[in-house]
Amino acid sequence: MITKKNILQSEPFDDILIMGISSANSDYAIAWHLNKLLNLDLKRKQNLMFTDQKFSEELSFYYFNQGENGSIFNMIMLTKTVVGITKLPQSTDFLLIVRNNIDSLPLDQFKRSIRTIPKVILSYVIEWEKYKGLSTLLEQIDLHELSIEKSERIIKKPSNQ
């Protein structure tokens, strides 16, 4: 009998916007400003364990899902090592990742609003295809999200007592 191997693969990243943010702010300060300015509800979740062939590193991870037919927002605080592996510009401290339904979002307002956050030096749109190592990070973010959603569904499930 031949056994089948199940391989978990993420979907291609076709409906995605990634913004790089350079700032001296802490992760929670950036998340607070993004929530206030963009009317989001980013919440800190379990850290993302980014692994590469040579190392692994924890990254702070924020998540907000607008629900069915809405967008999904992630904010990740990068480290210098991860910036080096992904080949992003050295000044990138945070990534704001928006997926699904991005055509219905006021993206110009997002860009302008992020630049008004105190201590934000730079914000820019990242074309993820140009950065070889970024697809690995995006795949790991996808899998991390799935595990968070699964654990939250288990917690919300009512007990049958």
DOLO-629942 format. One record per residue (C-alpha): residue in one letter; x, y, z. Coordinates in steps of 0.001 Angstrom, whole numbers, padded with zeros to 6 digits, always signed. Layout:
// residues N
AXYZ...
// end
This chain:
// residues 161
M+000000+000000+000000I+001368+003413-000970T+001184+006098+001686K+000375+009668+000796K+002277+012598+002212N+000244+015630+003158I+002112+018816+002384L+000896+022090+003843Q+001359+024965+001406S+000192+028544+001653E-001724+030318-001074P+000106+032692-003412F+000213+036256-002170D-001830+038040-004817D-004171+040293-002799I-001635+041779-000404L-000200+045139+000596I+002982+045337+002656M+004142+048597+004161G+007566+049041+005696I+007801+051419+008638S+010959+052918+010070S+010453+054206+013600A+012088+054531+017007N+008748+053640+018638S+008079+050404+020487D+005817+047802+018904Y+002890+048547+021217A+003160+052303+020526I+003043+051733+016758A+000091+049349+017152W-001750+051881+019336H-001254+054654+016760L-002290+052401+013871N-005429+051376+015764K-006314+054991+016499L-005512+056476+013087L-006736+053665+010838N-009664+052491+012970L-008141+049042+013468D-008084+046674+016427L-004581+045217+016238K-003957+043002+019265R-000737+041432+020416K-000758+037693+019898Q+001738+034927+020506N+005136+035868+019077L+005976+034590+015619M+008931+032197+015585F+010687+033030+012319T+012967+030202+011280D+015504+030065+008509Q+018039+027398+007598K+020608+028986+009891F+018683+030469+012813S+015356+031110+014477E+014132+034298+016099E+010970+035503+017874L+009178+038503+016393S+006390+040411+018110F+003143+039806+016244Y-000090+041832+016119Y-003260+040647+014403F-006681+041993+013411N-009278+040259+011240Q-012203+042385+010002G-014283+039241+009578E-015933+037673+006599N-015290+039630+003377G-013003+041993+005290S-009258+042452+005385I-006684+040848+007650F-004016+043049+009217N-000690+041970+010712M+002007+044091+012249I+005402+042555+012879M+008414+044091+014580L+011532+043046+012694T+015039+042416+014006K+018265+043305+012220T+018894+039619+011474V+015482+039170+009817V+015941+042401+007849G+019267+041009+006579I+017769+037680+005540T+014753+039217+003792K+017028+041776+002076L+014698+044630+003071P+016169+048130+003431Q+018080+048372+006728S+015800+051108+008042T+012734+048826+008128D+011649+048258+011742F+008032+047130+011231L+005884+045540+008571L+002185+046305+008252I+000665+043554+006132V-002858+043884+004737R-004481+040953+002944N-007825+040328+001259N-010116+043007-000073I-007397+045633-000247D-009106+047339-003190S-011905+048466-000861L-009520+050121+001628P-008476+053796+001592L-004793+052980+000980D-003722+056577+000331Q-005206+057544+003696F-003297+054659+005311K-000007+055877+003846R-000582+059504+004878S-001777+058536+008359I+001224+056322+009099R+003580+059188+008270T+001884+061363+010930I+002744+058954+013770P+005342+060533+016088K+008860+059115+015649V+007987+057513+012292I+010839+058403+009984L+009696+056583+006877S+006805+054497+005585Y+006719+052936+002150V+004991+050246+000124I+007063+047094-000341E+006807+045111-003560W+007288+041724-001929E+008266+039966-005161K+011522+041958-005267Y+012716+040609-001905K+013622+036941-002108G+013539+036205+001631L+010212+037926+002213S+008132+035063+000795T+009483+032743+003526L+008428+035238+006192L+004972+035650+004603E+004454+031871+004508Q+005380+031589+008174I+003012+034448+009036D+000197+032597+007217L+000832+029418+009196H+001130+031371+012457E-002231+033038+011778L-003860+029676+011168S-002593+028355+014502I-003847+031501+016305E-007288+031255+014704K-007494+027554+015515S-006572+028096+019173E-009073+030973+019473R-011844+028795+017997I-011062+026075+020540I-011194+028585+023404K-014521+030080+022208K-016154+026640+021821P-018759+026170+024578S-018290+023198+026836N-020977+020491+026852Q-021352+020263+030608
// end
